């Protein structure tokens, strides 16, 4: 996990918004010209002909205002608690643009250090009326520079692939895509028994079962995501289930875990679902869906799937979820970061991490 003391190296920059080509005339690495701007309190001061902007790290008290940016863009992600959890995971990883005149948060971009060797760029949004001023470019550079020499990944819509591959250095592409599945009228899974196997149990945020989830997560991803797991389970309003096989052995045999929370667009977001097999994933999804009341089910359910996991698609089709036109391509700067596609029945995020 990222060390909170791993502070980003942010320099100063002038952004001149007087010309229509202001974005293009910025330096290739505008953060490398400290003589053009003014630094105050470790932040970046950005000047346009009308407004002075400050680029700085996200603070907790920014979150209620910041959340409007991805919400207005229609992003399918968690609500305020999810942003807070990633701020706790990497305190230096989320950047905001602030209008210094009135303190308004007008843009954001995250550069999350997932490990010492790889990171993720996401939540890249600027308020529409402030676009074209070069602010987005400065936010982007702050996030990229913060990740240093890591293998960096992001999730791109099709219309942006040319830019990210050709100009931004994201030249490696995963064979699978991030596919959004949506159910506006979910169907509860039917079962021959009252409780499917493997069994599922609720994981309390401060309970002893959290370590079992961490251990299983490590077996899936092969690197230490313990802080991510703990913070995800602790997110307010999140339900976490763990799948276990019946055994006479005193040791639990964990076969998967899954989380569900209220999403930013008002749906219920299932993220993630990691499981050893279809049966375990089905038990987890069955448990999550049955935890919703009739009124909550009417609010709809969403999940982001790996396109290559056909069993995941089959499972979510069974609860009435349909693949939407929304699709993202996962890109990387150095090499494709391989994930265990057959064990990922729903991704954790396309905003903050590459799993």
matplotlib code that plots the C-alpha trace (Angstrom):
import matplotlib.pyplot as plt

x = [0.0, 1.0, 3.0, 1.1, 4.5, 4.9, 4.0, 3.5, 6.0, 3.8, 5.2, 3.6, 2.1, 0.5, -2.6, -3.4, -7.0, -7.1, -6.8, -8.9, -5.8, -4.8, -4.8, -2.5, 0.0, 0.7, 4.1, 4.3, 5.0, 3.6, 4.4, 8.1, 8.1, 8.1, 9.3, 5.9, 3.7, 3.6, 3.5, 1.6, 1.4, 2.6, -0.1, 0.0, -1.3, -2.8, -3.7, -6.1, -7.1, -10.2, -9.6, -6.9, -7.0, -5.2, -4.3, -4.0, -4.7, -8.3, -9.4, -12.1, -14.3, -14.1, -16.0, -19.6, -18.8, -16.5, -19.1, -21.2, -18.6, -18.7, -22.5, -23.2, -21.1, -23.3, -20.4, -21.4, -19.5, -20.0, -21.1, -19.1, -17.9, -16.1, -14.2, -13.3, -12.1, -9.7, -8.5, -7.6, -5.9, -3.8, -4.0, -1.8, -3.6, -6.6, -6.1, -8.7, -8.8, -10.1, -11.3, -9.3, -11.7, -14.6, -13.1, -15.3, -14.0, -14.1, -12.1, -10.5, -8.2, -6.8, -3.4, -3.8, -0.6, -1.9, 1.6, 5.2, 5.1, 1.6, -1.0, -4.2, -5.5, -9.3, -12.1, -10.8, -13.5, -13.6, -16.8, -18.1, -17.8, -14.1, -13.1, -10.8, -8.7, -5.9, -7.0, -7.6, -4.1, -2.6, -4.7, -3.7, 0.0, -0.3, -1.8, 0.7, 3.7, 2.6, 2.8, 6.4, 7.9, 5.0, 3.1, 0.0, -3.4, -6.7, -10.1, -10.9, -14.1, -13.7, -13.7, -10.6, -8.5, -6.6, -5.5, -4.5, -2.6, -1.1, -0.3, -0.5, 1.7, -0.9, 0.2, -0.7, -4.3, -6.0, -7.8, -11.0, -13.2, -15.1, -18.8, -21.6, -24.6, -27.8, -31.1, -33.9, -36.2, -33.9, -35.0, -34.2, -32.3, -34.3, -32.8, -33.8, -32.7, -33.5, -29.8, -27.4, -24.0, -21.3, -22.8, -22.4, -21.9, -21.9, -18.4, -18.6, -16.2, -14.4, -14.9, -12.5, -13.7, -12.0, -8.6, -10.1, -11.3, -7.8, -6.2, -8.6, -8.1, -4.3, -4.8, -6.7, -4.6, -1.1, -0.2, -1.1, -4.5, -5.1, -5.7, -8.1, -10.0, -10.3, -11.4, -13.9, -15.6, -15.7, -17.4, -20.7, -23.7, -21.7, -22.7, -19.9, -20.5, -18.0, -18.5, -17.4, -17.6, -19.0, -16.2, -15.6, -12.2, -11.8, -10.3, -12.7, -12.4, -13.1, -14.3, -15.0, -16.4, -18.6, -19.7, -22.8, -23.5, -25.7, -24.3, -23.9, -26.7, -29.2, -28.8, -27.3, -23.7, -22.3, -18.6, -16.6, -17.5, -14.4, -15.0, -13.3, -16.1, -19.6, -21.3, -19.5, -20.3, -23.9, -24.2, -22.7, -24.9, -28.0, -27.1, -26.6, -29.9, -31.9, -30.6, -32.5, -36.1, -38.8, -38.5, -34.7, -34.8, -37.0, -34.0, -32.1, -28.8, -25.6, -22.2, -19.1, -18.0, -14.8, -16.0, -14.0, -15.7, -18.7, -19.9, -20.2, -22.4, -24.5, -24.9, -26.0, -28.3, -30.1, -31.0, -32.3, -29.2, -28.5, -25.3, -25.5, -23.7, -21.3, -17.9, -14.4, -11.0, -8.2, -4.9, -1.4, 1.9, 4.4, 2.6, -0.8, -1.3, -2.8, -5.8, -7.4, -10.3, -12.1, -12.2, -13.5, -17.3, -17.6, -14.9, -14.2, -13.9, -13.2, -12.6, -10.0, -8.2, -7.2, -8.0]
y = [0.0, 3.6, 5.2, 8.4, 10.1, 9.4, 13.0, 14.0, 16.2, 19.0, 22.0, 25.3, 26.2, 29.0, 28.1, 30.8, 30.5, 33.5, 31.5, 28.7, 26.5, 27.1, 23.4, 22.5, 25.3, 24.1, 22.5, 18.7, 18.5, 21.8, 20.8, 21.1, 24.9, 26.3, 29.7, 30.3, 30.0, 30.6, 28.0, 28.5, 25.9, 23.1, 23.4, 24.4, 27.8, 28.0, 31.3, 32.0, 35.4, 35.3, 32.9, 31.6, 27.8, 25.7, 22.1, 20.2, 16.8, 16.0, 16.7, 14.9, 18.0, 18.3, 15.0, 16.2, 18.8, 16.6, 13.8, 16.0, 15.8, 12.1, 12.0, 14.6, 12.6, 9.5, 7.5, 4.1, 4.0, 4.2, 7.3, 9.5, 6.5, 5.0, 8.2, 8.4, 4.8, 5.5, 8.7, 6.6, 4.0, 6.6, 10.1, 11.5, 9.9, 12.1, 15.6, 18.4, 21.7, 24.5, 27.9, 30.1, 32.9, 31.0, 27.7, 25.7, 22.3, 22.3, 19.2, 16.0, 13.2, 10.3, 8.6, 5.7, 3.8, 0.3, -1.1, -0.1, -1.3, -0.4, 2.4, 3.6, 6.8, 7.5, 9.9, 12.4, 15.1, 18.8, 20.9, 21.7, 25.5, 25.2, 22.9, 24.1, 26.1, 23.5, 22.7, 19.0, 18.7, 20.0, 17.6, 14.8, 15.6, 15.8, 12.3, 10.8, 12.4, 11.2, 7.6, 7.9, 4.9, 2.5, 0.6, 2.8, 1.7, 3.3, 2.5, 4.2, 4.8, 4.0, 7.6, 8.3, 5.2, 7.1, 9.8, 7.5, 5.1, 7.6, 10.6, 9.6, 6.5, 3.9, 1.5, -1.9, -3.1, -5.9, -8.5, -8.1, -5.1, -3.7, -4.3, -2.7, -4.9, -3.3, -4.7, -2.2, -5.0, -7.6, -11.3, -13.2, -16.4, -19.5, -22.4, -26.0, -25.5, -22.6, -21.8, -22.6, -24.1, -22.9, -21.1, -17.4, -15.4, -11.7, -10.1, -7.4, -4.5, -5.0, -8.7, -11.7, -12.8, -9.8, -11.5, -14.5, -12.1, -10.5, -14.0, -15.0, -11.7, -12.3, -15.8, -14.2, -11.2, -12.3, -8.9, -7.3, -5.5, -5.7, -2.0, -1.9, -4.9, -3.4, 0.0, -1.5, -3.6, -0.5, 1.7, 2.9, 1.1, -1.8, -5.4, -7.9, -11.7, -14.5, -17.9, -21.0, -24.7, -26.9, -28.8, -30.8, -29.1, -26.3, -24.1, -22.2, -23.0, -19.6, -19.8, -16.2, -12.9, -10.1, -6.6, -4.5, -0.8, 2.0, 3.5, 7.1, 6.9, 5.5, 1.8, -1.0, -1.6, -5.2, -4.7, -6.8, -10.5, -12.7, -16.5, -19.8, -21.1, -20.5, -22.1, -19.8, -16.7, -17.7, -18.2, -14.7, -13.0, -14.9, -13.6, -10.0, -9.9, -11.5, -8.8, -6.2, -5.3, -5.2, -1.4, -1.6, -4.1, -1.6, 0.9, -1.5, -3.3, -2.8, -4.5, -4.2, -7.5, -8.8, -9.5, -12.8, -14.3, -15.9, -17.6, -14.2, -13.0, -16.1, -15.6, -12.0, -12.7, -15.0, -12.1, -10.1, -8.0, -7.0, -5.8, -2.1, -0.2, 1.1, -0.5, 0.4, -0.8, -1.3, 0.3, 0.2, 2.1, -0.8, -4.1, -5.6, -6.3, -9.8, -10.5, -13.8, -13.3, -16.6, -15.6, -12.1, -12.3, -8.5, -5.9, -3.8, -0.5, 1.1, 4.4, 3.7, 0.4, -2.2, -4.9]
z = [0.0, -0.5, 2.3, 3.4, 3.6, -0.2, -1.0, -4.7, -6.3, -7.7, -9.3, -10.4, -13.7, -15.6, -17.7, -20.2, -21.2, -23.6, -26.8, -28.2, -28.4, -24.8, -23.9, -26.9, -26.2, -22.7, -22.1, -22.6, -18.9, -17.5, -13.9, -14.6, -14.9, -11.3, -12.4, -14.1, -11.1, -7.4, -4.7, -1.5, 1.2, -1.0, -3.6, -7.2, -8.2, -11.8, -13.4, -16.2, -17.6, -15.3, -12.4, -10.2, -9.5, -6.9, -7.5, -4.2, -2.6, -1.6, 2.0, 3.8, 4.0, 0.1, -0.4, -0.1, -2.9, -4.9, -5.2, -7.5, -10.3, -11.0, -10.2, -12.9, -15.4, -14.7, -13.2, -11.7, -8.5, -4.8, -2.8, -0.4, 1.8, -1.2, -1.9, 1.8, 1.8, -1.1, 0.5, 3.6, 1.3, -0.4, 1.2, -1.6, -4.5, -5.2, -6.6, -6.9, -8.7, -6.5, -7.6, -5.2, -5.5, -3.9, -2.8, -5.3, -6.3, -10.1, -11.1, -9.9, -11.0, -9.0, -9.2, -6.7, -5.8, -5.6, -4.8, -5.2, -8.9, -10.2, -9.9, -11.4, -13.0, -12.6, -11.6, -14.2, -14.3, -14.8, -14.5, -18.0, -17.7, -16.7, -19.6, -22.3, -19.8, -19.3, -15.8, -16.8, -18.1, -14.9, -12.8, -15.1, -14.8, -11.0, -10.9, -13.4, -11.7, -8.3, -9.6, -10.6, -12.4, -11.7, -14.4, -14.6, -15.8, -16.6, -18.1, -21.3, -23.3, -27.0, -28.2, -26.0, -27.0, -29.7, -27.3, -24.4, -26.7, -29.1, -26.9, -23.3, -23.4, -22.5, -25.3, -23.7, -23.9, -22.0, -24.1, -22.0, -21.5, -18.5, -19.2, -17.2, -16.4, -15.2, -13.8, -13.4, -12.2, -10.6, -10.2, -7.0, -7.7, -7.0, -5.1, -4.4, -0.8, 1.4, 1.6, -1.3, -1.0, -0.3, 2.8, 3.1, 6.3, 7.0, 7.6, 10.2, 9.7, 13.0, 13.3, 13.2, 9.7, 8.1, 8.2, 6.4, 3.6, 3.4, 3.1, 0.4, -1.5, -1.4, -2.9, -5.8, -6.5, -5.4, -3.8, -0.5, -0.8, 3.0, 3.4, 0.4, 1.7, 5.2, 4.0, 1.5, 4.2, 6.5, 4.0, 5.6, 4.2, 2.7, 3.1, 2.8, 2.5, 2.6, 1.1, 3.0, 2.3, 5.0, 6.7, 9.9, 10.0, 12.5, 9.8, 7.5, 3.8, 2.2, -1.5, -2.1, -0.9, -2.3, -1.3, -2.1, -1.4, -2.7, -5.9, -7.0, -9.5, -7.0, -7.9, -5.7, -6.8, -6.4, -6.2, -6.0, -6.4, -6.1, -6.1, -6.7, -8.9, -10.2, -7.2, -4.7, -6.8, -7.1, -3.3, -2.8, -5.3, -3.9, -0.4, -1.5, -3.5, -0.7, 1.7, -0.3, 0.5, -2.3, -2.4, -2.6, -5.4, -7.4, -7.2, -9.5, -9.4, -11.3, -11.6, -13.7, -15.3, -17.0, -20.6, -20.7, -17.7, -19.4, -16.2, -14.6, -17.4, -17.1, -13.4, -13.7, -16.5, -14.1, -11.9, -14.8, -15.5, -19.1, -20.6, -21.3, -24.2, -21.6, -22.1, -21.1, -22.3, -19.7, -20.8, -19.3, -19.7, -19.4, -19.7, -19.2, -15.5, -15.5, -13.3, -12.5, -14.9, -14.1, -10.4, -10.9, -11.2, -10.6, -10.6, -7.6, -9.5, -12.8, -11.0, -8.4, -9.2, -11.7, -9.1]

ax = plt.figure().add_subplot(projection="3d")
ax.plot(x, y, z, "-o")
ax.set_aspect("equal")
plt.show()
